[in-house]
Amino acid sequence: MTLPPPSPLPSPISPSFLSKVAALFKVGNIKELPSIPDHLSDEGKDFILQCLQRNPSCRPSATQLLDHPFVKNIASSERLIPNPGLITNTVRSVVSV
């Protein structure tokens, strides 16, 4: 009887695994926020900054973020998007989780 081939899980010492652990460590420990793209609107920048609040008690809930002007303006301009269903369904699926 032959054994099945080993599973393709990464070894805990593989470079791929270590780089992922390093990335998680960096994200969890850096104090500065990532740069926000200049091409975003002021409302878009504020929305991202709200999402990136490090202190969970200062971070808005998903429900509160849905009331943010950036999201409300996107929702009101859906008629300008050729296929808004994908965006709308994605937002709804995130909120319902």
N, C-alpha and C positions, 0 to 999 in steps of 0.2 A: 504494500500500500504506500502511495506517495502522499506527501503532505502538500497542502495548497501553498502557493507562493506567498511570501510574507506581504503584509499589507504595506501600502505606499506611505505610511505615516512618517513624518520627518523624525529623524533621530534628535534627541534633545541636545546633541552637540553639533548638529549640522549648521553650516553658515546661515541657511535660510531661517532656521528656528531662532538662532541667536540674533539675527537682524530684526526679527519680529518682536522679540522680547526687548531689545534695545529701543525700538520705536515706542512700544508701550510704556517703557520706563521714562523715556524722554517726554512723551505727551503728558504723563501723570506728574512730572516733576518740574517742568519749566514754568517760570512765572509770567513770562511775557506772552501776549496773544499773537497768533499768526497775523501777518499783514492782510488787510482787507483790500481787495482789488479797487483801484481808483475809479474804474468805469462803472461801479455800482452806484445807484442812487443813494441819497442820504438815508432814505427809509430802508433800503436794502442793507446798507452798512450797519444801521442801528439794529435791524433784525438779527444779523449775524452776531453782533456783539452781545445781544441779549441771549442768544443760544450758547455763547461761549463763556458765560459767567461761571467762574470756577467754584464759587460757593453755591451749593445746591439750594440753599434757602433764599438766595438772591436771584436764582435762575427762574424765569417764568415757566409755567406748565405748558404742555402742548395746547391745551384749550386757550390759555391766555395768549399764546403766540398766534393762534388763529385769528385773534382779534387785533393783531398788530396791523397798522396801516399798510405795511408792505404786502402782507398777505391779502388784505381786503382790496387793495388796488389791483392786485393780480387777478383776484376773483372777479372784480368788476370789469376787467379788460379781457376776459376769456374770449369774448367775441372776436378779438383781434388775433387770436391764436388759431391756426388752421384746424388742429385736432386737440381741443382742450381736455378731452376725456381722459387721456393718459395722465395729465397733471392733476386733474381733479380727483381721479380715482386713486392716485398715489397718495395725495394728501389725506383723503378719507381713510385709506388703509392704515396710514401711520397713526392717525388719531384714534382709530378704533382698537388699536393694540393695547 
